[in-house]
Amino acid sequence: MPLTYFYAQLFGLAILIIGLAMLVNRRAMLTLMRELLDNRALLYLAGVMSLFLGIIVILTHNVWSGGALVVLVTLLGWALLLRACLILFLPHGALKNLFASFKFEQSYYLVTLLALLLGIFLTYYGFSVPVY
């Protein structure tokens, strides 16, 4: 269980900070996403980083019982691995089409709200473990 709390703290703080950045920098974030999708080398690097982080989480925390926090941490690891595989295996045009199908600009504030809520949830419960 201590690893669950560590991952919840790690993911929670990162997602919360990203969500806050999204909230205050909409135009910059939308530009960044467009530029990321156009830069194949940077996109590949993001895929490799997601691959390593996803594999680390899965190898150390592939737990499917024990409460919502435990399962959510495991799901985040698998989501990172899935995202990495999509980035690494899909042709560039297919990736751009997949991203376009999410209609990110139209759902920007919904995605931002979900990121903030997920970040708050993970951070709160990640730090709720008593320190000895």
N, C-alpha and C positions, 0 to 999 in steps of 0.2 A: 503493500500500500504506500510506503513512502515515495516510491517512484511515481505513482499516480499523482500525488500532490506536487512533486517536482514538475512533471509535465504539465499539470494544470496551471501552475504558476508561470512556467515558461510560455506556453501557448496563450494563456490568459493575458499576461502583460503585453506580449507581442501583438495579439489581435486587438486588444484595447487601445494600444498606442496607434496602430494602423487605422483603426476605426476613428479615433480622434483626428488623426491627420486627414482622413477622408472628409470628415465633417467640416474642417476649416479650410481645406484646399481643394475644393471640387474641380475647378478648372485645371489645376496642376496635375491632379490625379488622373483625370480623363486624358490629358495630353501624355502623361507618363505611360498609361496603358496602350495608347495608340503607338507610341514610339517603341515600347517593348515588343509589341506584336510585329513591328516592321524590322526589328533588329534580330536577325536569326541567331547570331552568336550569343547575345545576351539572353535570349529566350532559351537557348540550349543550356547555358550556364544555370539559369533558374530551374530548368528541368533536372539537371544533375544534382543541384543542391536539394531539391525536393526529394529526389530519389534517395540520397543518403539519409536525410532526416526521416523520411518515411520508413526506410529499412531499419534505422536505429530504433525508432519507436516500436515498430512491429516486433523486432527481435527481443526487445526488453519489456514490452508491455502489450502482448497480444492476449488480453484478458476480456472475456465476454460476459462475466457475471460479477456481482459485487456492488451494484448501484449505478446510477446514471453517470456520475463523474468518471468512474472506471471505464464504462463502455464508451463514453464520449471521447476520452483520451485515445482509446484504441481506434475508434472511428476516424479520428483526426490523423492518426498514423497511416491508416489505409487510404484515406482521402489524399494525403500527400503522395503516397506511392502511385495511386491512380492518376493524379495530375501529372506526375513525373513521366509515367508511361505514355500518356496522351501527348505531352510535349515532345518526348523523344522519338515516338513512333509515327505520329500523324504527319503527313506532308504539311508544309507551311501553309498552303492555301486552305487545307481542311481545318487547320487550327484557327485561322482567321475567320473562317465561316462558322466554326463552332462558337467562337467568342461572340461573333455578331449575332448568333441565334439567342444568346442570353440577354440581348438588348440592355447592355450595361448602362448606357447613358440614361435610358428611360427609367431604369430601376435603381439608379445610383443611390438615392436616399434610403430605399428599402434595404439594399445591400449594406449600406453604412449602419443603419439601425441594427440589422442582424449581427454585424461584426461587433458593434458596441455591446449588445446584449450578451453575445457569446463570450466576449472578453470579460465583461463584468461577472458573469456566472463562473467562468473558470478561475478568474483571479480571486473572487470571494471564497469559493470552496477550496481552492488550492492553498490559500493562506489560513483556512479555518482549522488546520491540524494543530494540535497543541505542541508547543516547542518545549523540549525537555532540556 
